[in-house]
């Protein structure tokens, strides 16, 4: 399989702390023996190179930025390539007695860094006090970098409080400097061009300081320059800041001001990232994250110090390494673009992350028992101000470190395990999918697992308690002091859920309290009050994307979803009540294992010959299937859905109207249970051919034909040729017209013709019956959606078959509009040319544009008729029309709006005079 490379960018000190641990973790898992085949394709993030001496290298495809003084003893160009010093070549010939040369004292290397250079094999046998010796990220760096990787910003100094790099707009200003941008962009281009098939970028950035603006502007550049590549943005927030250790009132006040600066930085960053990134996953080990990061997230068996970046960054790096595994595996065709597409539907650019470190798996236990005994959610949120729910979301779960031989016991030793429905699962992936389907509702889950756990070596923190054994399993016997943990099982997830709305709302609440004019740091660097207000408005727009006013509005299904069916994992986890039965049957409709509907006495869910009472059907499922709902036949499901629809089933937790919204919405996204093949089976052409054309026969009704055509047109089905339309569908409909089945079903006939037209078949044989004068008059007199569909059909005919349109001489759907346009042709004015056009691109509401001298656009004329106004409200423009009028008013041309009723009330002569007066007055 061809490697699809990713380039990684890191901006800021905390991001580089996370990066240092992340690259260490990857190198810990490298395998150098032929028989040990790694499941991970490291070349996705790493690149091969060669030193000046001809030695092969394997370094991260990485660019990072940090401030002067952040490297300690690490050389800026690294030590791997032995770049020769160029100081001699740039010497200036000053007189020695006039120049005093001062060199900065070299920073002594820590004991760990010395051992890494001289005796790396002895590192695991020695003890190091990393908690005291690690001051900057380079102090815990095991990996060697390429000379181009490190980019030091010399205008600012690390931990310099007098001239800090603390403001979002400072970073944006820095990016605009030619010196930084040109050099950094060249390095990005060099790394990208050496890739065979680059799939995108990882960007980890601090969003609490000036690196937020620098990183956001870089992402905007990537968005413009590499517009077809995905950008996964990881904004990170520390759980503790040094200014929290204040001793005086003045220091406390400065700390509070810094908190406000950080809130503004984070707000500005989130808005920019949501606009230019493919997906944004905020990370923080604290619960709040904004003004005060708040209490730390607790992980079982982890005793970490939330004041140490060395500790918290290791936790976030472990999550980052795990939830990015799916598109870094050797056998996976899944890409970064797939991940972003699955999680950012409906402009939901923000996703939450979760982590279980370590995954609590007891020594000697089986995976089936581990899940059966698990209490609460599998993982904890590591996104600030976000508690991840269990319902109606898209999620990607990655588990590593559980070998397949620990799945379950063999059948001769299984005992009580055999009574669990999950015992039928064949591997870790299927069982975890099964568990997720039982503990969530309306949720599409994509599960990935690998057998090897997260490899741990120094300098990874030793913050696990003694219950964690050498292999990472939880043991009743404490681990010995001289024993080191070799690896741990870990679970991480990415989630697109409605709870993120609360995350954005909490940030908006904090940011709204601040008066930007009181912070000269932002005003002096270009962030005005109006720009900040616009930023807050955009944050609210982003929040609205997560509002759950619908149940599942068109969620795109993941490629492997609900694979284990909907059997209950354990009776104690999900009670078998009516709401559970109905909800899980909807999920079951997604299941690929559903049996073909071949012998159903009623061949479609829309067909309604047989009715059952709601209670009897529910009882049938409870009694006959107990907790093995996966045994249901598709016939049973159709009976239940049909019954509930007629009974208008309602309950406090769930009602069928919302259930039907799920089915209708997911039909449009090609879910498996209602794809084009299924629809052909539901109302097969064979059945249509053989159906009797008897008005009393209920085999296939005209309503079923219309629904069949609707489903095909909604799905964009293209596999029916014109012969099938003419010889089967249209022929069948003609027989029904002769049998007078459409006599009182005018709307069904017009709708069916429209859907065939959408499918690119022009049913000429049906149009004389559908579009006769009486039918059109009847439809226009009633208030229904068919009136709109008739107008759409007429518009299609007008544009695609003008001969037919003239032949039937049917007035267009906007009579008042056309009448107005005709009267504008007569008067002699300075504005001497008028045409119908769509003045606003991408807004499909046509209007009249007037030109002076037949060239210069001068005036817009808009008619407020029923087509563009809210029903039952005279002359009140609809939302799209209001938007169009707002945009037109911002243009330099004149705008005339004419109430629709005025067009009907005035005579043609009076209408001409009215239009002429208005145009001459304004133009």
N, C-alpha and C positions, 0 to 999 in steps of 0.2 A: 504494500500500500504506500502511495506517495505521501511523504511527510508534509503536513500543512503547518507551516511555521507561524509563530506568534512572536512579536517584538514587545518587550516589557519596558515601561517607563516608570520611574519612581521620582516623586517630588517631595522633599522635606525630610526632616530628621526622623520623625516617627515612622514615616513610610519606609525609610531606609533601615530602621530597626526591624520592621516586619520583613522587609526584603532580605536582610542578612539571615534571619532564621529560615525564611522560605528557601533560599538557595542552599543553605546548609542541609535542610531536610531532604532536598532532592539529591544532593550528592551523597548523603548517608545511604540512600537506597540504590546507588549505582552498583551494577553487577559487572565484575571483570572476569568471570569464569564462563567458559562456553556452555557448560551444562546448566547454568542458572539463567534461564530466560526471563527477563523482566517483562511484566505486563504493561509497563509504562514506556511510551516512546519519548525519551528525553530530548530528542532532537527537535521537538516542537518548540521548546524554550531555549535550547542550547545550540551552539554553533561550533563547527570545527575550524581550527586555524593553525597557524604555523609561526613560530618565533623567528627572530632574525638568525638564530643558530640552526634553524631547520627542524626544531622539535615540534611535534604535534601538540595542539592544545584543544581543550573542550571547555568553552566558557559560556556563561549566560549571554543570550542576545538581549542585552540590557543597556539602558542609558539612565543614569540617576543624576539628580541635582541636589546640592546641599551648600551650606554656607562655609565660609572660611573658618578654619579651626574645628571642623567637625570630624576630621579624619584621625586625630591623634597621631599615632606612629605609622599609619598606613600611607604609603606613597600615592600621590594623586594618579600617576600612570600605572600603579601596581608594580609588582615585582616579577611577574611571570615572563614578561617580554624583555626585561633588561634594557629599557629605552636609554640610549646614551645621553648624557647631559649636553645641552647646547649652550651652556653658559659661556664657554670660551669663544664661540663663534659670534656672540653678541656683545663682547666686551667693548667698552667705549674708551678710547685712548686719552683718559684724563691723567694729569700729573699726580703721582702717588701722594705727594705732600698736600694736595688740595682735596683729596677724597678720603673719607672715612667709611669703610665698609663694615656694616654690622649684620651679623647672621643670627637668625632666631635659634634659640637653643633647641637641639633635637630632643623630641619626646621619647623617653625610654619605653621600650616595648614591655608589655606585661609578660608574666611568666608563661602564660598560655601561648601568646604570639611567638615568643622565643622558641618554645617547644614545637610549635607548628612549623617553624622554619627549619629547625635542626633535627628534632627527633619526633616526628608525628606519630610513630608507632607506639610511643610510650604515653600518649595523652590519655587513653582510656584507663590506664593503671594509676594515674596520679589524681590528686584532689586539688581543685581550684576554688577559690572564693570569688566566683563570678559576681555575686551580689554586691560586693564591695569594689571590685576592680573594673567592672564594665561601666564606663561613663558615657561613651558614645557607641554608635552601632558598629563601628569598625573594630571595637574591642571584642566582639563576639562573632566575628566573621571568619568562617572556615574556608569559604570559596575564594578562588582567585579570579580576578576580573580582567577583561580586555582593556588595553590602554585607553580606548575611547569611552569606556563606560562612565567614569567619574567626571562630573562637570561641577567645578567649584565656582560659586558666585562670590567674587572678591569685593563687591561693593558693600556687603554686609557680613557681620561676624557672628558666629554662633555664640549664644548666651550673652550678647552685648545689649544690655537693657537701655543704654543711652541712644543707640541707633539700631532699633530693632526692625526686623523684616516681618511686621505684624499685621499688615493691612492687605486686603484682597486686591485693591487697586495698585499697590506697589508691585505686586507680581505681574499684573497686566502691563504696567509701564516697563518693567524689566524685559518682558517678552518682546515689546516693540523696539527695543534697542537692537541696532543692526549687529552689534558685536555678539550678543548672546543668541539671537534668533538664527542668524545665518549659520553659526557654528553648530548649533543644536540640530537645526533642520538638515544640514548636510550629513550629520551622523545618522539621523533617522533614515535618510534616503540611502545611505551606504548599507545599513543593515537590511533595509527592505529590498534593495535591488539584488543582494546576494542570495535571497530566498528563492526557491523554485516555485512555491505556491503559498505565499503569505496569506493567512486567513484573517488576521486582524491584530489588535493591540490590547495588552493589559496596561492600564494606567492606575498606579497606586499613588495617591496624593494626600498630603495634609490639607485639611480644609479649615483649620483654625488659625492660620497665619497667612503670610504673603504667598506661600507656595500654592495656596488655593487659586489665586488669580493666574499665577504662572502656569499651573497645570491645566486650568480651564482654557486658557488661550492656546495651549499646545493641542488640547483635544479638539478645539475649533479648527485648528490647522489640519489635523488628521481627518476631521469630518469633511473639509473642503478638498484636500489633496487626495485622500484615499476614500472617496465617498462610497465605494462598493465594499469596503472592509468594515468589519464590526469592531467597535471600541467598547470594551468592558471597563468601566470606571469603578475604582474601589476607593471612595473617600474614607479616610480613617481619622478617628478622634481619640486622643489620649484620654486615659481615665484620671489623670492627675497632672497638674501644672506646678512648676517650681514656685510661682508667686503665691500659692496657697500656704506656704510656710512663712507667713508674715508674723512680725513681732510688734510692730507699731501701728497706730491708727492710719498713718500716711501710707504704709505698705498695704494695709487692708483696703484702703480706698483705691490704690493703684490696681490691686488685684480685682476689685469689682469693675473698674473701667476696662481692664483687660478681658474680663468675662463678656462685657458688652461688645467689645471689638470682635471677640471670637464668634458671638452670635451673628453679627452682621456678615462676617466672613463666610460662615457656614451657610447662611441664607442665600447670599449671592452665588456661592459655589453650587448649591443644589439646583438653582434655577438654570445656571449656565450648563451644568452637566446634563440635566434633563433635556436640554435643547439640542446638544451636540453629540451626546453619547448614545450608543445602542442600548446599554443597560447600566444602571447605577446600583451598586450594592454597598451601602454605608456600613462600617464596622466600628464597634466600640465594645470594650469589656464592661463598661458601666451601664447602668439602667437608663439614665437620662441623657447625658451627652451634650446638652446645649449650654445653658448658662453655668450650671454646676453639673459635672458628669454624674454625681450622685453615687449611690451604693454600688458596689461591684457585683457582677453576676457570679453566682456561686456554682461551681462544678463539683460533682461528687468525686472525692478522693484527690482533689487538687487544692493545695495550700499555697496560693500565690499571693504576692504582695502587689496590690494594685497601684502602688506609688512608684513601682519600678517599670520603666519602659522595657527593660530586659525581660521581665516576666510577661507583661500583658501582650507585648508584640509576638512572643512565642506562641501564645494561645491563638491569636488572630492568624499568624502564619500557618499554623496547623490546619485551621479551617480553610484558608485560601488554597493550600496545597491539596486539600481533599475535595472541595466542591468544584475545582477546575479539572478533576481527573477525567471526567466523562469524555472530553474531546482531546485528551492527551494519551489515550490508550492505543496500543498497537492495532488492536482488532476492531476499533470503533470507527464507524463512518460518520459519527456525530461530530458537528463542528461548532466553533464558537458562534457562528451565525445562527445555527439551529437553536442554541441555548438562548440567544437574545430574542429570536423570533418566538420561541415558546413562552417567554416570560414578559415580553413588553407589549402584549396585545392591547389595543385601544389606548395607545400612548401611555401605558403604565410603565414608565421608564424606571421607576424605583422598585427594587426587590429587596426582601429581607433575607438575612442569613441566619442560620442556626447551627449549633454545635453540641455534640456530646463527647467530651474529652475527660477521661477515656470512656469508651463504650463499655458499660458495666456488664461484663461477661464472666460469670463465675468459673473458677478452675474446675474442670471435669464436667461442666454442664453442657447441655445441648441447646442449640439455637431456638428450637421450638419451645422449650421450657423457659428460656430467657424471656421471650416475647410474651408468653402466657402469664408470667409472673410480674411483668413490667407494670408499674403504676405511673400514670400521667404521660405527658408527651415524651417522645424519644429524645428530643433535643431541646436546648434552650436558645432563645434569641440572642444574637450578638449584634443586633441592629438597635440603635438608641431609640428609646420611647416606643418600642414595638413589642407587643405580646402576640406571637403568632397563633392563630386559631387553628381549627380543624376542618372547617367547612368551606366549600366553594372557592377553591384556589388552584393555581398551577404550582407544582413544586417538583424540584429535582433533588433526590436523596442519594447520597453516596456513602457506602459503608465499606470499610477496609479492615482486614485483620481477622475475619471469621472464616476458617478453612471449611471446605465442603464436607469433610468427614466429621464435623461437629454439628451437622444439620439436625440429625435425629438418630435414634437408635435403630438397629435392624429390627425387622418385624418379630423375630423370635425373642427379642429382649425389650421390645417397645413398652409393654405393659400398658399403663394408662395413656401413653402418647397415641396409641392407635385409635383411641376414641375421639381424639381432637380432629376436627375437619382439616387443619393445616398439615396433618400427617401425609396427606396425598401430594403435597408440594415436593418437587423433585430436586430443587436446589435453593441456595440462599436467596438468590434474586427473586424467585417465584414466591418464597415464603414471606419475604419482606414486603413484596407487592401485595400479597394477600392480607397481611397485617394492616398495611396502610389503607386498603380498601374497606376494611372492617372498622377502623377507628376514625375515619374521615367520611364526610358526606359531600357529594357533588364536587369532588376533588380529583384532578388528573395528576397522577404521580408517575414520575420517571425514575426508576431505581437503577443504580449502578453499584456493583460490588467487585472488589478484588480480594484475593485470599491473603496477601501480605499486608501487615499492619504498617503503621507509621514508624519507621526506623528512628531510633533515638541514640545520639552520641553527644559527647561534649562538643560545643558549649551549650547545648540545649539545657534549660533549667531543670534542676532536680527538685521539682515542687510537688511530686506525687507522694501521698502518704504510704506507710509501709504495708497497707493492704493490697497494693498493686504489685503483682509478682513480676518476675524477670520477663515473662512473655507478655505482660500487660493484662493478664486475667486477674480478676479479684479473688484473693485467696484468704482463707480463714487463718492461715499461719503467716505472721508478719515476715516481711522480707528482711533478710540479714543486712546489716549496715554496709558490708563490703560488696554486696551484690548490686549490679547496675541493671536498670530496665533496658532491654534490648529493643523492644518495639511495643506498641500499644494498639489495640483496636480503636477505631474512631469513626464517628458518623457526623456528617455535615450536610446541610441542605440549603437550597435557595428557594424562596417562596414568593409568588406574586399573589397577594391577598388583600382583602379590603381593610385589614387592620393597619396597613401602611397609611391610610387616610388619617388615622390618629397621630401617627408619627409626624406627618407634614403639618397637621393642625397645631400640634404642640410647638413646633418650630415657629410657625407663623405667629402664634400667641406671644412667644418670647420676643420675636423680632419686631412685632407691631408696637411693643411698649417703648421702643427706642426712638428718640428724635435724632435723626442722622445729622442735623445741623449742630448738635452739641459735640460732635466728634470731628475736630479739624483734620485729623489724620486722613479721613475719607474725602472731605470737601476739597482739601488741597490737592488731592490726587485724582479728582474728577468725578466722584460719585455725588451727584446732586440729589436734592430732595425728591424731585419728580421721578428720577431714575430709580430711587430706592422704593418709592410707592409702586412703580410699575413692577419692580421685582417682587414685592409682596403680593400684588395681584396675580402674577404668573404662578406664584406658589399656591395660591388658592385654586387657580385653574388646574394645576397638577393634582391637587387634592380631590377635585371633582371627578377625576378619572377613576378614583377608587371607591366612589360612592356606590353602594349596592342597591340601587333602585330597581334593578332587575335581578333575576336569580342567577342565570349563567348566560350572559348576552354574547353569544357567538364565540365562546372560548375555543381556541384551536386545540384539538386534542394532541397530546404528546404521541410520539411514534409507538411507544409501548405503554399502553395504559390498561389498567384493570385486568391484567393478564391472568390473575388468579381467580377471577370470578367474584361473586358477591356473597359467598357463604360466610356465615358468621364465624369469626375466629374463635370466640369463646362466649358462652351464654352470659357470663358475668360482665363482658365488655359492652355488648350492645343488646339491650332488651328487645324482644321481638314484639313490638307494638305495631299498630296500624301504620303510623307515620314511617316507621323503619321499613316495613314491608314495601310501601309505595316508593319511598326514596331509593331503596336498594334495587327495586325492579327497574327504575330509570337508569341506574348505573349498569344493571345487567344488560340493558338494551345496547350498551357500548361494547359488550363483550364479544370478542372474535369467535368464541366457542359456541355461540348461539346456533341451534340446529336449524337447517333450512326449513322454511315454512312450506312444506309440500302437500300435507294432507289436512290442512285446516278447512273446516266446513265454511268458514268465513275468511276470505283470502286477503283481507286488508284491514288495518286498524281503523280506516275511515268508514268501513262498511258496518251497518248497524242493524242487521236483521234480528240478532239475538240479544236479549237483555238479561242481566242478572242483577240481583240486589247487591249493594255494596257489602253488606255484612256477610252474606253467604259466600261471596268470592274471597273475602279476607279470611273467613273461617276455613275455606277450602285450602288456602295456602298454609295456614297455621297447622291444620291437622295432618295434611298429606305430606308436607315437606319439612316441617319443624324448622331446624336451623340449616337445612341443606337447600337453600333457595336456588342454588346453581342447577338443581335438577329440573327446574321449571322448563316446560316446552314453550316455544314462541307462541303457540296457540293460546296457552293459558295467559300469557302476558297480554296478548291482544284482547282477550275477553275482559281482563281486569281494566285495561285502559279504556275500552269501549264502555264498560259499565260505569266506571268512575266519571267518564265524560257526561253520560246521561244523568247520573245521579247528582252531578255538580258537587262532587265530594269536597267537604270542607273539614278542617280541624284546626286547632290552635297552632299546631306546629307546621302544618303543611296543607295546602289545598290544591285541587287539581288544575285550577286555572293557571297557577304558576308552573305546575308540572308541564302543561301543554306549551307554555312559553319556552321552557327548556327544550322541548322536542322541536318546536318550530325554529328556534334560534340555532340549534345545533344542526338542523337540516341544512342550513345555509353554509355550514363549515365542513360538510362532507364527513360527518361521523359515520362510523362503520355500519351502524344499525339502520341508517337511512341514506345509503349512498345510491348511485344510479342503478346499480345491479339489483339492489333490493326493491327499488321502486318498480323496475320492470317485472320483478316477480310478484309484487303486491297486486299490480293490475297488469297482467301479462298481455302481450299483443295477441297471443293465442286465445286467451280468454275473451278478449274483445272481439276477435273474429267469430267465435262460436256463440257469442251471447245472443239471446233472443231479443228481437226488437218489439216487445210486447209492452204496452204501457203498464200492464199490471205486474210484469215480471220484475223482481227486485235483484236480479243477478248483477247487473252493472247499470248504475244510474247515470244520468247526465252530470250530476254533481261529482260522481267519481271520476268521470272523464276529465272534467275541468280541474279537479284536484291532481290528477295524474299529470296533466300538462303543466300545471303550476309547479309541481315538484321537479319535473324535468327542466323547466326553464330556470327555476331557482338554482339548480345545481349546474346549469350550463351544459346539460347533456348534449353531446354532439354525435352520438353513434346511431341516430335514426336518419336514414336518407329520405329523400323526397317521395320515393315510391311507397315507403311504409306510411308516410303521412297521407298520401292521396288514396292508396288502395285499401288501407286499413282504417286509420283514425278518421279522416275526413269522410270516407265512404260510409263508415258506421254512423257518423253524425248526420249525414244526409238522409239515411234511412230513418233515423230518429226524428228528423225534421218532418219528413213525409208522414211519420206516424204521430205527429203533433206532440211529441214529447217536449219540444222546446217552445210550445205555444205560450206557456206561462213561465218559461225559464229564459227570458230574454237576456238577463244578466249573465247566466251561465254560458250562453252562446257567444256573447260579445267577449267575455273573459277568455273563453277557450280560443277564439280567433286571435286575440292579442298574444296569448302564450305561444301559439304556433308561430306567429310573426316574430316573436322574440327568439324562437329557435331557428330563425332564418328560413321558414317556409311560409310563403304567401298563399293562404288558402282561398284562391280565387273562386272556387266552387261554393264556398260558404259565405263569402262577403255579401252577395246580393240578399241573402236571408238575414244576416246579422246587422247590416247597415242600411236597412230600408228606412224610409222616412218615419214610419210609425214607431219602430224600435228606438231610433235616436231620440224622438220626441219624448217617449215614455221614460227613457233613462235620464234625460236631462231634467225631467220634472221631479224625480225622486231624489232623496238625499242619501246617497250611498257611495261607497268607494268605486263602484262600477262607473259612475259619472267621470271620475278622474281617469279610470282606465280607458274609457271611450275616447277621451281627449288625447290620451297617450297614443292610442291606436290610430286616430286621425292624423296626429302629428307624424307618426311613422309612415303612413301612406303618403302624406304630403311630401316628405323628404325622399322616400325610396321608390315611390311609384306615382309620379305626378299625373300621368295619363289616367290612372284609375281614380285619382282624386278629382280631376276635372270631369270625368265620366259620371261620377255619382253626384257632383255638384253639392257636396255637403259643406255647410259653413264651418269655418274653423272654430276651435274650442273657445276662442276669445273674441266673441263678436264685437264687443265694445272696443276692444283693442284694434281690431281690423277696421272698424268703422272710423275710428280716430285717424288711423294711418291713411285711409282713403281721402279724408277731407284735407289732409295736409298736402296732397298732391295738387290741389286746385289754386290756392292763393298765390299771387305774385309777391314775393318778399325777398329781402336780402338773403335770408336762409332759403336756398333754392333747391336743396336736395335732401331727401329723407330716406332712410333705410332701416329695416328691422335688423337688429343685431344683438348679440350678447355683449353688452358693454363691459361687464366685469368678468374677466377670465375665471373659469371654474365655478361660476355661479349661474346655473341654467335657468335664468329668468330673462326673457328677451324684452327689449324695449325699442324705442324709436330714437334714432340719432339724426339730428339736423346738421347740414353742412352749409357754410357760406361759400359762394363761388364754386360749389360742388366739390370742394377740396378740404376746406378747413372745418374741423369739428367744432360746432358752436353751441348746440343746445341738445339736452336730453329731454324727451317727453315720456312720462310714465303714466300708465292708466291703472288706477286702483280698482280693478274689477274683482270678480269672485275668485279668479285664478290666483291672485296674489294677496288676498285679504283673508282674515280670520272669519270663519263661517259664523253667521248670525250677528256679526258686528259690522255695521256699515262703515266702510272706508278705513277700517283698522288694518294696516299692513301686517302680514304674517312676519315671523321672525326673519326668514331669509330676505323678504322684501325690505324690512327695516334695515337690515345690514346693507343691502344694495343702495338704498337711499342715503345712508350715512356715508358710504364711499363716494357716491356721486357728488354729494355736497362738498366733499373735500377737493374735488377737481376744479379746474379753472373755468369750466363751461357752465352755462346757465342750466337750471333744472326746473321743469314744469311738471307738476303732478295734477292729474285730472281725476276726480271721483267718477267711478263707473256709472252711478245713477245719473250724473249730469249728461253723459253721452246719450243715454236713452231719452232723457227729458227734452233735450234741445233738438230742434230741427237741423237738417244738414247745413242749411245756410247759416243758422245761428251758431252752430258748432264751428263752422269755418271762421266766422267773424271772431268768435271767442279765442280760437287758437291763434289767429293772426294778431289780435291785440296783445295776447300774452307774449308772443314771440318778439314782436316789435318793442314792447315795453322792456323786456329783459335783454334783448340783443342789440 
